[in-house]
Amino acid sequence: VIDGRYYTQCGHFTAMASNLKDCRRPNCLFSSQHIHPVGCRSPGCIRVMSPPAKNPIRESPTRCPDCMQRDRNGILGCH
């Protein structure tokens, strides 16, 4: 679960204060060095390797900083 801020106007989510510790072992599912076999359908791997859930502990009635920056620069593409 990733705690963060949810921006209601654009629907984006920004992670806040998430700690990441990497053991860097190739046989550890939680390591960035883990080599996931192509085509693996193991229920355990699917559960562990799926993206973490987002938990909005803060909610902002505005657009996210990236969308506001795009607006200032006249770049299209944000909700």
Beta strands, then each sheet from edge to edge (+ up, - down):
strand 1: 2-7
strand 2: 13-15
strand 3: 54-60
sheet 1: 2+ 1- 3-
end
